[in-house]
Amino acid sequence: MTNAPIRVLIVDDHPMVAEGIRFLLENEPQIDVIGTLSNGQEVIDQVEDLNPDVILMDLNMPGIGGLSATEIILERRPETRILILSMHDSPEYISSALTHGAAGYVLKDVPTEKIKQAIQAVMDGQQYLCTGAKGSINPANQPDREQLTNREQTILLQLAQGKSNKDVAQDLDISIRTVETHRKNIKRKLGISSTAGLTRYAMEHGVLQGTGAKF
């Protein structure tokens, strides 16, 4: 077991917020804040070079938001822990963050000690929900069927257009294995076992017509 500090990257489009969090954490000997970025595209572009252990990710940012960035980063670096740091405490936000692969969810107004606990928890492989977030999540608030993420919706559209896994992988700049994993998850979530079934589902729900239907 290593005693090396946890490498933390902060992503928030409000500089004062990002620098404030950095200030609160940088004196912690077990945490090394390696930088602050302002949007999803920046973290996607720089995550390989920065090599963070944990990313503190805001949800609402210009361009690529926190949820899409989380999904794309985890496709490329599944070992990265992403902790959503947000002011939104509604069940919809929290459930969506977890669905997209976030390891935890913390509200921005929690004490610094809670943020430190969250970083350590997700680094240890646990899921972390702060008290306010836990109170918003309960079985009664959960949908009967898992929702498709934005990435899965994009892949469903491409598959329904007749594209192969290889074509989708090239279009989205991801591996064929990643496409296969998404495809398997889409089938599981929708309860569909065949590609023809996916195409029929897409047609029936207006996906191929670009209606922006909810899944």
N, C-alpha and C positions, 0 to 999 in steps of 0.2 A: 504494500500500500504506500503510495507516494504522499509526501507532505507538501507538494508543490501547490502554490495558490491556484484557486479556480479562476480561469481566464473568462472574464465577463465582458460582453459587448452590449452597449446600450443603443437602442434604435428608437428614436422619437423625433417627430418633426418640430417640436417646440424646444429650441436650444436651451431655454432657461430650465425646462423640466429635465432634459438630458443631463445638463451640467449639474443641476441640483442633486440628482440621483448619484451622479459620479462623485460629487463632493461627499455625500453621505457614506459611500462605500469605499472610497479610495484609502481610507486610513485603517481598513480592516486587514490584518495581516494574512488572513486566509483567502482574500479576494484580490485579484489583479484586474482592475478595469483597463482593458486594452484599447478602448476607444468609444466614440459616440458617432452615430450616423443618423441621417435625417429622413430616410424613406426606405421602402422595401427594395427598390432597385439597387440602391447602394449596398445594402447588406448582401444581396444575391451576388453582386459583382465582386465583393471584397471578402466574402466569408472564407474562401479557400486560403487566401493570403493571411488573414487575421487569425484563423484557426481558434475560434472561441470554444470554450467548454459549454458555456451557458449564454444565451441571448435573451436580454430583457427587451421584449418587443411590444411597441404600441400597436393598437388596432387600426385606428383611423389616421392614415397618412396619404399625402398626394401621390398619384401614380399607383404603384403597386402597394396595396395595403398590407397590414400585418398578417392577415389570414393567408392570403395568396403567397406571400413571402415565406411564411412558415412551411407551407406545403412544398414549395419548390426547394427550399433549403434541405428539408428532410428527405426529399427524393435523392439529393446529391450527397448529403452527409447525415445519414440516419443516426449517427452517434451523438449529434448535437442536441443539447437540451434547450428547448425554447419555452420561456416563461412569459406569458402575456401579462403586461403591466398596463392596466387600463382604469379609466374612471367609470366605466359602465359595469353595472352589477346585475343586469337583467339576465334571466335564465337563457334567453336566446343567444346573447353574446357569449356566455360562458360555454354553453353546449357546443356552439359552433367552433369555438377555439379548440376545445378538446377533440372534436371531430376532425379538425384539420391537423391534429398531431401534437398540439401544445402539451407540454408535460405539466403545466400548472397555470394558475390564473391568480393574480394578485391585484387588488385595488390600489390606486396610486396614493390614497390617503392613509395607508396603513403605516405604523411605525417602522423605522429603519430595521429594527430587530426582526420584524416579520419578513421583510424582503430578504434579509440574510438567511433566515430559516428556510425560506422558499428556495433560494439558490442552492443551499446545501442539500435540501430534500431531493430536488430534481437531479442534482449531481449524483446522488446516491441511488438513482433509479426509481424514486418514488414519484407519485403524482401529488401535487400540492395545490390545495385550494384554500385561500384565506377565509377567515370566518364569514365575512360578508358574502363571498362567492359560494361557500358551502350552503348557506341559508337559502340561496336562490336555486339550488339544484336538489330536486327530489323526484322520485319516480312519477309523481302525478304531472310534473312539468315536461316529461320526456315524450317525444312523438312515438307513435306506435311503430314506425319504421324509420330506420336510420336515414338521414338526409344525405344526398350526394354532395360532395364538396364541389367548389367551382372547377377544380382541376378534373374531377371525375365527370362533370357535366360536359366539359370541353372534349374529353376523350370519348364519351358516349356519342357526341355529335359526329366526331370524325369516324368512329366505327360504323355508325348508322349510315354514313355517306359511302361506305364500302371500302374504306382504307384499311390496309393491313397493319399489323402491329409495327412492322418495320417503317411503314409510311408515317404512322403517328409518332413514332420515336424520332424520326428525322425532323418532322414538322415542329415538335415541341422541344427538341434538343435534349432528350432523355434516353435512357437505355431501353432496349426492347424488353428486358426483364422488368423494368419499372412499369412499362405499358401493360405487360401481362398481369402484374400485381394489381394495377388499377382495374383492369378488365375483370379480374376475379372478384374484386371488392364490389364493383358495380353490379355484377350478376348476383352476388350474395345479398346486397342491400335491396335490390329490386325483386329478388326471388325469381330470377330468370336464368335458365340454364343454357340457352343457345344464343348464338349471334343473331340468328333470324328473329328470335324473341326480342333482343335488344333493338333491332331495327324497327320491329312492329311497335314496340313501346315508344320509341322516339317519334314515329309517325303519329301515333294516337295522341301523344302529349304535345304535339306541335314543335318538337325540337328541330325537325328538319325544315320547318317553315320560319325558324328564327323568332318564335313568339316569346322567348324568354320564360317559358313555362317553369314552374317550381317543381322540383323533384322531391 
